[in-house]
């Protein structure tokens, strides 16, 4: 990038500099959290004697793959739980979540979401629309069609949705709501905000409080947390705060930008094994499955993850500070404590949302010349505009920006392998011409 020369360029740099000055102490707090997480990763590597032998390639069934087994043990230790399974065969975070849900629920069971409507891609996994259609039509035709989808609903799993927030509701209110819907076989919590300007990202302490209140009513209740975008943002994970099972994607936070694919589940050993049985088959579970020569990248990505996540959180805070000064509605606020890597920016206008995403794309390391267009996406109800010129396709730990083309036309900015990249892309986004096209310095 050339040295800025115009008066506009200089003003933008001054805007960024002022924002960084206001964020200095907050950045120091992020670094302190990153240090705790880095020490925990290093301790796990040492405890489980990570060695170059664990980087070796295996083929076929992957029987007795020492590297895969060490990876599982290390992730379990890092996440503070009994067991973990890291698998390249899990194609996304949604796939890992689906394995967790299908593995731990069966016909006649009940799933309760404690935190409102789950992320868009889980609606079809659960069969939320099918269940609504069945209730509206009396059930017959909708249930017949549902059998073709393979959703939880099609397997006879019922679903109930609560919308609980321990920061905004009293303990008595939460307990009353839990009692009102009756017991369930599994309770679902989504940590991150998803595509919503209304819901907030939950802290792990919030999750712990929900777990505690839930178990005051149902002591044996099992809690599953969608942990996507939240790993290493705090100094512990939801499994250290009462969650029985968590899941997430390797091409988000825990892969540190190096993992090429894959996802994980972690938590109570029986629940992890149940998810693996769903992934493979009964009798196989987690005993087989090659890692496609990816062990070294996954280990190295985990090693880098605390630092990479810290940089992404700082980048999100910088974006919040700058966009707030420019008059946009943002959430979370610049100095608000962070529990995931996502920064929501509300534009209130379809074209402004598209323009911002295009500007971010134009300052990507890959496909910067490409202009993203809104389109339909599998698993999403609305058209989505996505900017993500990343080295790994779809890796949202790399800087990306996307949003559904619906009110209030908000962009969800996340990731950044380096703080400098977020800063550079933000400077580029500030230099939109009146026509809405991104221009370069």
Secondary structure by P-SEA (a helix, b strand, c coil): ccccccaaaaaaaaaaaaaaaaaaaaaaaaaaaaaaaaaaaaaaaaaaccccccccccccccccaaaaaaaaaaaaaaacccbbbbbcccccaaaaaaaaaaaaccccbbbbbcccccccccccccaaaaaaaaaaaccaaaaaaaaacccccccbbbbbbbbcccccccaaaaaaaaaaaccccbbbbbccccccccbbbbcaaaaaaaaaaaaaacccbbbbbcccccccccccccccccccbbbbbcccccccccccccccccccaaaaaaaaaaaccccccccccccccaaaaaaaaaaaaaaaaaaaaaaaaaaaaaaaaacccccccccccccccbbbbbcccaaaaaaaaaaaaaaccccccbbbbbbbccccccbbbbbbbcccccccccccccccccccbbbbbbbbccaaaaaaaaaaaaacccccccccc
